[in-house]
Amino acid sequence: MPLLKAGQPVDDVYAEIADDAPIPNTPALVPFSRLAEIPLGRNAPLGVRLPATTPHDVLEQVARRATLIAIEFPIFRDGRGFTLARTLREYHAFTGEIRAVGHILPDQYAFLIRCGFSTVRTKGDDLGPWQTALTRFHTRYQPAVGDTAKG
C-alpha cells in the first residue's frame, strides 16, 4: 500500500506498532491509546494514530508530542477525519505530517490536502486515479489550510 505525498509515492520511515508490541527507539507510529506510556524525553520521531472518534480536547496534547499524526477513516463517508486535520492545523498550529489512513477514495484526495493532510496511505498499487484527482477540479469554493492547499 503506497504512501502518497503530492500525488507521488514516498518512503514511510515510521514503523507501525501494534497495541501489544514493544515501542522501539526509532521512528514509530503508535495507537493513541499508548501515548501515555511513551516517555516525554523520547529522542526518535513519534507518530500517533488517531481514530475518527478522537475528542478535540486531546488534540493539543497530541500535537505537542507527535511529528506525525495519522487519522483513521473507518468508512469513506465519515467526515470527522477532515475536521480533525483542519483543527490540528488551524487551532493547534501543527506543522508536522498529517496522514490519512483507512477507507479513503481517490475522489477525496484533493479535499484531504485542502483540509491539511500531507500524505495518504492508499489501498492498491494503481496510483493513476489518485494523481488524476489532484488536477480534476480547478475552482474551489472554500479556503484551504496553509501551504497544504497545493493541488
Secondary structure, DSSP 8 states (H G I E B T S, - for coil): --EEETTEEE----EE--TTS---SSSEEEEGGGGGGS-TT--S-EEEEE-TT--GGGHHHHHHH-SEEEEEESSTT-THHHHHHHHHHHTS---SEEEEEES--GGGHHHHHHTT--EEE-SSS--HHHHHHTTS-----S---GGGG--
